Amino acid sequence: MLHVHACVARPFELPVSLAVAVAHFRDFRQLLPDLPELTLSADLGPGHYRVRYRTTVRGVYKVELFTDIAAHFDEKTRTLSVTPLEGHDPVPGEVTMLSMSAHGQYTSRLALSGDARRTRGVYELDISADMPKPLGLKLMPDALAAKAIETVMQKRAEASTGDFIDRSARRLARASARKSGR
């Protein structure tokens, strides 16, 4: 198994009021359309989920990473915290010539501030997993194989974060315009 890790911290601004942003970001399930790589795999209880991250590398190699999470929105601090959820059997790691799956850890924090016209946010993401070594990397030393996977994982995490913020901003701007009759 290879231990891999990626993290992103990104400030952003939204063209909507803090009240509109809070109403949108308080519910983790409501965010999934803006995170197309993530799907809800299982509902494990109130605010508790198993999610699946799915991507294809170089057009052929399919990667699935499962994680169990607890999502909580703190109204006082206007922060959505997503933390690892313990107590559920992990999805076993599996590797084939064209795919890999594993169970990992996902943590994120989205903090909001602003006023009646604009919302500022900071999104922090941390992902780690112990993944089976892909068959195509079997001859590579573990440290180099892990580094190669982490490089791809970091780039994907940064791109996904940017896409998430952009999609959220567009969706919130459209909803705000409809609400105000524009």
N, C-alpha and C positions, 0 to 999 in steps of 0.2 A: 504494500500500500504506500502511496505517496501522499504526504501532507502538503496541501496547497492552500493559498490564502490570497484574497484581494480586498482592497478597501478603497473607498472614495469618500471625499467630503466636498460638497459643492454648495456655495451660496447661490440664490436665485431670487428673482423678483417676478411677481405676477401682477397683471393689470386689472386686478379686482380687489374689492374690499376685503379686509381681514375677516369679516363675518361670513362672506361667501366662501373664502378659502377654508375657514374652519369647518363650515358645513360640509364641504367636499372631502377634506382630508381626515375627518374624524372616524370614518368607516373604512377599514382596510379593504373590505370586499369591493367597495365602490372604486378603489384605485386600480383594480385588476385590468380594466380596459386600457389603461395607460401604461401597463406593464405586459405587453403581449407575449414576452418570453415566459411569463409566470401563469400557471393555471392552478386553480384550487383543486387539489387531489382528494381531500377529505375534510369534512367539518368535524373537528374533534371536541366541540363544546363551545360555549359562548366565548368569542374572541380567540378561540384556539383552532388552528388550521394545520393541515399538511399541504404544502405547496410544492409544485414541480417546476423547476427551471428547465427549459428545453431549448437547445440550439443545435445548429449544424456547423461543423468546422470544415472549412475548405470545400463546402458543397457536398461532402459525402459522409463525414464522420459525425454520427449523432451522439449528443451528450445530454444526459438527464441527471439532474441533481435534485434530490428530494430533501425537504427540511420541515421540521415541525416547529411551529411558532405560536407565540401568544402576542396579540396585538392589543394595545391599550392607548386610548387618547385621554390625556390629562387636560381637562378644560381650563384649569387655573394657569398652567404654563403654555397651553396651546401646543402641545407636543404629542405626536404619534410615536410611540415606542413599540418596536417589534423585537422580541427577544426569543431565544431558543426555548422550546418547550420540552421538558423531560418527561419520561414515564411511558413513552410509546415505543413499540418495537421499531427499530430503524429498517429502512429499505435496504436489503442486502446489496452490496456492490457486485457488479457484473461487468465483464468486458468481453467483447467479441471483436472480430476483424473490423466491423463497421460501426460499433457503438460501445458506449460505456454508460453505466449508471452507478450512482453512489448516494449516500445519505450524508448531508453536511449540516453546518451550523450557519444561521442567518441572523444578523442583528442589524437593525436600522433605527434611525432617529430622525424625525422631521419636525423641526421647531419653526413656528410661525410668529411673526410680529407685523405690525402695520397699522393702517388707519382706514378711513372710509373710502379711500381711492386706490391704494396699492398695498400689496402684501409682500413682505420680505420673508424668505425662508432659508433654512440651512438643512441640507439633506446629507446624512452620513450613513454609509453602508459598509458592512464588514461581512465577508463570506469566507468560510473555511470548510475543508472536507478532507477526509482520508479516502483517496480514490485508488481503485485498482490501476495498475500500470497498463497503459494501452499496449496492445500487442506490437504495434509498429514502433514502439520505443523500448522494447525488451532488451536490445543490445546496448542501450544508453545507460550510463550510471544513474542511479536513482536521483541524486542531487540535480543532475542536468535535466533529467526527464521532468522532475517537479518544477524546475525553473522554466522550462519550455511551456508547460501547462499553465503556470502562474502568469506568464507573459500574456498568453491568449486570454486567460481569465480576467486579468486586470484591464486589458483593452476592452473586453466585452462589458465589464462592470462599468467602466467610464462611459462607453457608448450607450448602454442601457439607462444609466442615470440621466444623461443628456436627453435621450428620447423621452424618458418618463417626465422630466420637467417640461420639455417642449409640448408634449401631448396634453399634459395637465393644463398648461397655460392656454393652449388653443381651446380646449374643451370648456374651461372656466370662462374665457372671454366670450365664447359663443353663448353660453348659458346666461351670462350677465347681460349681454346685448339683447337676448330674447326677453329677459325679465324686464328690462327697461324700455322695451318696445322699439329698439333700433333695428 
